[in-house]
Amino acid sequence: MSLSSGNPSSNAPLHPVVAAVTARIRSRSAATRAEYLAGVDALAQRPPGSQRLGCANVAHAFAAMPEAEKRKVSGLDAIGVVAQRPLHIGIITAYNDMLSAHAPYQSYPAIIKDEASRCGATAQVAGGVPAMCDGVTQGTPGMELSLFSRDVIAMGTAVGLSHDVFDCALMLGVCDKIVPGLLIGALQFGHLPTVFVPAGPMSSGLSNTDKAKVREQAAQGLVGREALLQAESAAYHGEGTCTFYGTANSNQMLLEAMGLHVPGSAFIHPHALPREALTREAVRTVLARPAPIGRVVDERCIVNAMVALLATGGSTNHLIHWVAVARAAGILIDWDDFAELSDVVPLLARVYPNGTADVNQFQAAGGPGFIIHELLNAGFMHGDVLTVRPGGLREFTGVPTVADDGRSLHWTVADTSGDETVVRPASNPFSATGGLKLLTGKLGRSVIKVSAVPVERHVVEAPARVFDSQDALQQAFKAGELERDVVCVVRWQGPQANGMPELHKLTPPLAVLQGKGFQVALVTDGRMSGASGKVPAAIHVSPEAAAGGPLAKVRDGDRIRLDATAGTLEVLVDAGEWAARPLATMPQELRTANGQGLGRGLFAGMRRNALAAEQGACTWL
């Protein structure tokens, strides 16, 4: 790697809180991590699959390959002669052309196989995994499959790699549940060196701010379906990830911070000149046999991801997903860990919904390279970690460019902000603390994305209006029943109730009420989209109502106080009365609907087995 900078830098001493949280996680995870690594080491010591498996197994594995490659990878060419068996790459792809972010992957296997051949190696598509678009399913029954699709993807990854003939792996995926699912699945094969291969964001279209305005106008009936559709189509208009800093793009930031990408590859447009060069570099990177992914993803790596999330005001969904990812590597983290880190990690980025810039502007201002550079230099990230590159995490401070030959890459250290309205140095952050806050109190434990909420809205106290579904809230809004200070409680939205859908469709009506000057907040055991922002929302409330959580006790008119400054979520009801109140039960029509139609019945077992949100909503433990 060629990495240049006019300002050489070194890692600062680790911040004491980051060190303490890491030490606590290491201690808490000692037994589970040791058990995990023992399994990784045992698998790593076996002979290669083509030598270990029976002849019929090997023949089946490579039957469809071109004859010359088949002979090399199967060992036929080595019988009776001294020959170097080529390394064999397993590709797991989330390609489909329903997702704009994944459509570019159609051509990747051919590129990967060509580069592998140039390097004297071989590659196969080991399997494909499903990938759904939350933008399509928002507010529909399909969204009730969304969270659990992560674990389906993890299982699909494991099925693909279970052929067990691979020396290393490439993961092709970008969006919300896809990357966490691929990570969880890949960590089941922790003995394999593994590199994630992104596809990049779409070009900027209608700004996220203007799109949000049209949505709010539509919620008020000021514009019709045609105007709304035109606006949405101008925002989501081509190949690549959506340009807001939601869960998909947060995934890419976290993979950079974990050292699992080719450095700086997250936010290069799918059809920009460096993209194919970066994909080919991913092949060369994994063939260089970096440390296996089970060793790369240790407690320091997980803390680096958490810090990067907080420093950029990333998606709240990762307070669920990265708990599950860590568990897959034998590492136990919880929301207290996030909260302690958030108290000291500075907010270095303002990207929509935390600002007006999109991810293309974020990249142009310095992107992940600048963020990692600043966090390392300020002592908020572990610099002594394994990555897929020989130079460690410091390599991930670079921004890549491609030479005139279209293949050679060069990285320049992103040591200066290109736009301090978008990214700032750690010495001059947007905020001294991170983008997320833990809330605790009578209503349970929940989280709020404070980086997107104006400071004057960090404390809301108002009477509750209780809803059993997001549709019921929408109807009340349209009927004019919410024209007042109100805390909207939407329950029966947790993993065990209906799969914990995102409730992003509630943002426009609540934003309209807030814009009229009312004190407004949302409290729910469901999720909000990674793009949701300016309305205060206490989400992921645990335990959920369906598991006997306190949201099942709330009644219309109860006064609720959400205090993001103090970190509390309280219902202001007399303690004796509160203790004596019975728990409401989920309406039968909801139970019936949750299990019927559009595939939801197939996920009944996952709903029954799902852990709480703070435990990653895992269905496989």
N, C-alpha and C positions, 0 to 999 in steps of 0.2 A: 504494500500500500504506500502510495506517495502522499504524505500529509505535510502541508506547509502552513506556516503562520509567522507573522511578524512579531508575535508576542508569545514566546514560549511560556508554558504554565505548568504547574504541578498541583497535585491533589493537596488540599488543605487538611489539617487535622480534623478528624470526624467530629461533628457536633455531638456534645455529650448526650442529648436526648435521642438522637439517631442511634448512637452507640448503645444506650440503655435499652431502647425498644428492641434493637436487634438481639442483644444479649438475652432479653426476656423471651423473645420468640425462640431463640436457639435452645434455651433451657426447657421451655414448655414443650418443644418438639423433639427433645433428645431421643426418646424411645421410638416414636413413629418414624423419625428421619433415619435412625440407625437401621430399623427394619427395612425401610425403603432402599437404602443404599446397599444393604446386603443383597437384596434381590437384583439391583442393577449390576453389582460386581459379579454375581453368579452368572448372569446372562452374558456379560462381556467376555467371560473366560471360555466360552464354548467355541468350537471350530466354526468356520463360515457355514451358512446354510447349505450351499451346494456340495459341501463335503460331509456334512452332518446328516442330511436327510437321505432317505432311501432313493434308489434310482427312479422309481415310478413317481415319487414326489417331485424330484428334480425335473424330470421330463415334463410333467404337468406344468410346473412353474414357468418353464421357458419355451413351451411348445409353439407359441405364437410369435416368437421373436425372429428377426431375420437370421438366416442360417449362420452367417459369420459370427454374429453376436451371441447366438445361442451356443455355439461351440466354445466360445471363450468363457462365458459366464457359467456354463454348466460344468466345465472342467474337461469336456471331451478333447479339447486341443492339448490338454496337459497330460493326458494318459500316456505314460511311457517316455515323456520328455520333461525337461525342467522348464517350467513356464510360470510367469507371474499371473496369478488369477486377478482379473480386473475387479475394481470396486464396483458394487452394484447399488444404485440409488433407487429407493422407493419414493414415488410421488403420490401424495394425497392431495386431491384437488377438490375445491368447492365450486368449480365452474358451473355456472348456468347463465343463460342470457336473460333471465328474469331480473337479476340483480345487476344494476349498472356497474357496481364495483367489481363484480366477478366475471362479467362478459369478456374482459381482456384476456382472461386465463385460457380461452379457447386455443390460442396459439402457443401457450407456454410449454406443453409437453414436447412438442416438436423442437422448440428452441433448446430445451433442457437436454433432450436426447442427442441433439447435434453437438452441443458443447461437451457433453459427457464423452461422446465418441472422439472428439478432438483431443480429449484428455486421456484417452485410452481406457475409459470406463463405460459402463452400460447403465441404462435406466429403464424403469417400467412405471406406468401408472398403476399403483398398488390398489387404489380405490378412489371412489368419489363419495363425497358426503353431502347431505342436503344442506341447502342454504336458503333461508327465507328472508324476505325483506319486510322489516317492521314498518317501513313507510307505506307498504301496500296494505298491511293488516291492521294498522292503527284503528282502534275503535270498533273492530269487527271480531267475531268469534275466533278467527284465525290467530289473533294475538294471544289467545289462551294456550297456544302451542309453543309460543315463542321462547320463553325461558327454558322449557324442557327440551327444546331443539338443541340447546347446548350439549346436554348429556347424550342425546341421540347422535350428534356429530362426534362426540368423544368415542362413543361405541363404534360408529362407522369408521373412525380413524383406526381404532384397535382391530376391527375386522380386516381392514386393508393391510395393516402391518402384520397381522397374524400369520400370513404366509411365511414369514420368518426366514426370508432368503436375502434380506437387505443388509448392507453394511452401513448405510446412512440414509437420511430421509430429507425430503424437501416438502414443506407445508405451504399450499397455495390457498390463502384465504385472507379476508380483510375485515368483514363486517361484524355486527354486534355480538351474536352468540357464536359465530364461526371461529374466530381466533381463540376465545377461551375453550371452546370444544376441541379444537385441534391441539391446543396445548395440553389439556387434560388427557387426551388420547395419546399424544406423543410421549407424555411422561410415564405412561404404562410400558413404554419401550425405552426407558431411560438410558439404556446402554448404547443407543444409537446417536451418533452426531447428527444434529438436526438444525436446519436453517429455515426460517420463514421467509417467504417470497411475496412481497406486496405487489399491488398493481397500480396504486396511486389514485389521486382525487380527480374528479371531473373539473373542467375549466369553470371559472366563475361565471355565473349567470345573474339572474335577478338577485339582488342582495338579500341576505337573510333578514335584515331589518325591514326592507320593503315587503318581503313575503309575509312577515309576521303582521304587518299593518293590514294587508289585504285579508288575512285570516280573521283579524279582529273585526274588520268591517263586515265580513261575511257572517260572523257570529251575531252581529247586530242587525243583519238584514239590509245593510246599506249597499251591498253589491250582491249580484246573483252568482249562480253556478258558473256561468261562462267566464266572468271576470276572474273568479277564483281559480278555475281550471287553467286559464291563460297564465296567471301568476305562478301557480305551482309548476306548470310545464316550463316556464322560463327559468325557474330555480333548479329543477331537476331535468336536465336536458341532454345528457350525453353519457359516455362511458366514464367510469370512475366513481369513487365514493362521493356521497353528498358533501358539500363544502363546509358545513357547520362542524363545530368541534363537539360532536356527540360521541356515542359509544364506539362507532367504527374507527373514527380518527383517534380517539383516545387509545384504542387497541394498538394503533401503529406507534404512537408515542411511547407506550409502555414496552413494546417489543424492542424499540431502539434502546430504551433505558436498561433493558434486561440483556442487551447484547446478542439478540437472536436474529437480527437482520444483517444484510450487508449494510455497513454504516451509511446513514443518510438517504436510504432508499424509500422511506415511508411516503413522502409527499411529492414525488416526481410524477408528472402527468403520464397516463398510460401510453400516450403516443409521442412523448418527448424523446429526443435523441438518446439520453442516458438510460432509458428504461430497459431496452433489450440488453445493453451492456451490463446493467446491474443484475439482471436475471442470469446472464451468463457468469457473472462474478459469483453469484450465489452457488452455482454448480461448482466452480473452482474452489470456493470456500469450504463447502461440505466435503469435497474430495481431498482436501488438505487434512482431513481427520481431526477437526477440533475436538475439544472435550465433549463427552456425551451429554445430552441435554439434561439427564438426571443429575449430573454434577454441576452443570452451569446454573441450573435453577436451584440455588440454595437460599438460606434465609437472607443473606446479604442482597442477592439478586431480587428477591421478593420485596425487600425494603426499598431498594432502588426504584422499583416499579411504583410502589406506594408514594414515594416522595415525588416522582415525576408526575403522577396523577394530581397530587395536591398542588404542586408548583404551577400547573397549567390550568387548574380549575376544570379538570376532566369529568367524565361521566360518572354519576352516582351509581350506575349499574355495576361498576367495578368493585364496589363495596360488597357485592355478592360474588361476582365472577372471580375476582382474584383470591378470595377466601377459598373458593373451590379449586382454583389452580394450585394454590399453595398446598392444600390438602392432598392433591394428587401426587405431590413430591414429598409427602410426609411432613409438611410444615404447617403449623397451626397458628393462624392469625385471627384477630377479632377486631371489632370496631373501636375498642379502647386503643389499640395500636395505631389505627388511623387517626384517632382524635389527638393522641399525644404528639404524633408527627405533625398534624395540621396546626398545632399551637406554635410550632417553631419554623416550619417550612414557609419561605416567602412565596407569594403569588407573583410569578414572573411573566405571565401571558394574559392577554385580553383577546380572546377569540370567541366569536359568537357561539353560545348565548351569553358569554361573560364580557363581551365587547361587541364591536361592529365588524371587525375583520373576519375574513374567512380563512380556511387553512392554506389557500394559495398565498394569501398575504402573510400568514404566519411563516410559511416556508421562505418567502422572499425576505422576510425580516431576520431570518436566522434559523427558524424552525427548531427541530429537536436538537440539532448540533449545538446551537447557542444555549438552549436550556440546560443540556447536559454539561456543557463547558462551565456555565455559571454555578451549577449545583456542585460539581466536583471541586471547583476552585474555592467555594464557600464552605466546604466540608459537610454538605448535606447528602452526598452519595458515597457509597463504598467504591473506591477506585481499584481495590485489590481483588476484583472478581474475575472469574473465568467468563469469557465470551466466545463467540464463534470465530473471532479474529485473534491473531497472535499478539496484537498490540494492546489487547484489553479494552476497557471501557473508554479510555482516552481516544481511541480511534473513532468513537461515535460522536466526537465533537466536530467532525468534518462534514462539509457539504460537497457532494461529488459533482464532477464535470467529466465529460468524455472527450477524448482526443479526436483529431480529424479522422483517424482510422476507424472510428465507430466502436472500438473495443477497449482501448486503454483508458483507464480511469485515474483521476487525480482528485485528491480531497484537499480542501482549504479549510483550516480551522475557523469556525464561526465564533470569533472572539469579540465581535462588536455587533450591537443591535443595528439592524438596518432601518428600524422604525420603532422608536420608543413608545409609540402609542399602541404597539402590538406586543413587543417583548422588551423587557427591561433587565438590566444587570441586577445581580443579587444585592448590590450596594444601594440600589434605588428601586425597590420593588413596588408593584401596585399596592400591595398589602404586606404587612409583616407576617401574616399568617396565611395558611393555605385555604383552599376553596371549599372545604367540607367541614361540617360540624356535627358532632354527636349530640343528640337530645335524649334526656332521660327524665323519668317522672312517673306519675300515676298511670299514664297511658302506655308505658313501656319504653322500649329503646327504639330510636329512629335516627335518621340522618337528614340533613338539609344541605343543599348546595348554596352556601352563603355568597360565593363569589359572583353569582348572577343576580343576587337580590340587592336592591338599593339599601344602604345602611339604615335609612329611616323606616324600612319595612322589616327590620330584623326582630322586632317585638310586635306581636299582634295578640290582642285579647278581645274576644267577642263571643256572642252566643253561638252554639253549635247548631248546624242543620245536618241531620244524619241521613245518609243515602245508602241504599243497599246495592247500587250499581252506578256506573258512570252515566248510563242513559237517563236514570232518574234525575241526576244533577242537571244534565242538559235540558231536560223538560222543564225543570223548575226555573232555570235561567230564562228560557224562552217565554215562560208564563209571567216573568217579572217578579218572581217570589224571592229573589235574592238581592234586591236593590237596597242593601243595608250593610252594616258591618256584620261579617259572618265568617265563621270557621266551618268549612264544609268537610264533614267526615264521611269518607267513602270506604266502607268496610266490605268484608267477604272478597277481598282481592289478593289474598296471600297465596303462597305456593300450594297449600293443601286445599284451599277453597276452589280456585279456578285456574291455577297455574301462574298467578302473579303477572297479569298483563301490564304493559305500560298504559298510562292514562293520559297520554300526550294530548288527546283531543279536548281535555278539560282546560288546557292552558289558555286558549283564546277567550272563552267566556269569563274565566276568572280574571284575566288581564283586563277585560273590558270593565268589570266591576271595580277593579283596583284603579283603573284610569279615571273613574268617576269620583275618586276620592274616598271610597270606602276602605275600611280595614278588612282585608281578605286573606285567608290562608286555607291551605288544603292539608288535611291529616288523613293518611291512608296506609293500609297494610299492603297496598300495591306499589308499583313502580311508576316513575315518571321517565319519559324519554331523556336520553342524554342531552337532547337539545332544549329541554324545558328549562325555564329560568326565572324570570323576574317576579313571579308570584311565590311568596313563601310557602314551601311545601315540606311538611314532615312526612317522609316516605319510608317504606320498608318497616313500618311499625311492627315490632316483635315483642311478645308472641302475637301472632295474627288472630283475628277474631274467630276464625274457624277452629283454632286450637285452644279456645278458651281465653284468649287475650282480652285485655280491658276495653278495647274498642267495642266489644260486644255489650258493654254496660252503658255506653254513652247514649243520652237521650236528647231530643230536640230541646234547645234552650239552655242546656248546660253551658256554663261559661268556661271556655278553654283559653289557656295562655300558652302561646308558642314564643319562647324567648331564645333566639339564636345567639344572643350575647352571653347569657348565663348558661346556655346549653340545657334548657329544661323544656319539658312538654307536660303541662299539668291540666287537669280538669278541676275547676274550683268548686267542688261539691263537698259538703260536710263529710268528714271521714267516716262517721258512723253510718250515714245514709249510703255512702259509696260501698262500704263493706257489705251492707245488707242487700244491695241490689242484685237481682238475678241476672245471669248472662242471657242475652238474646240468642236465638238460634237462627241459622241461615234459613231464609224462606225456602220452602220446598220447591217453588218454581225455579229458583236459582240452582238448587241441587240437580234438578232434572235437566235444565238447560246445559249445565256444565258437562254433563256426561253424554250429550246427544249431538249428533250432526257435525259435519266438517272435520271429522277425524278426532274429535275430542274424547270420544269413548275409548280410543286406543291408549290414552294417557292416564286412565283412571289409576293404574298401579303407581305411576309416578306421583300423582297427587297424594295418594295414601302414604307413600314412603318419603316424601320430600322433607328435608330438614328445614329449619327456620332460615330466614334470609341471612341472619348473621353467621350462620353455619354454611353459607354458600348455596342454600336451597338444593343441596346435592340429593340425588335420587339413587346413588350407587354405593352408599355407605350403610 
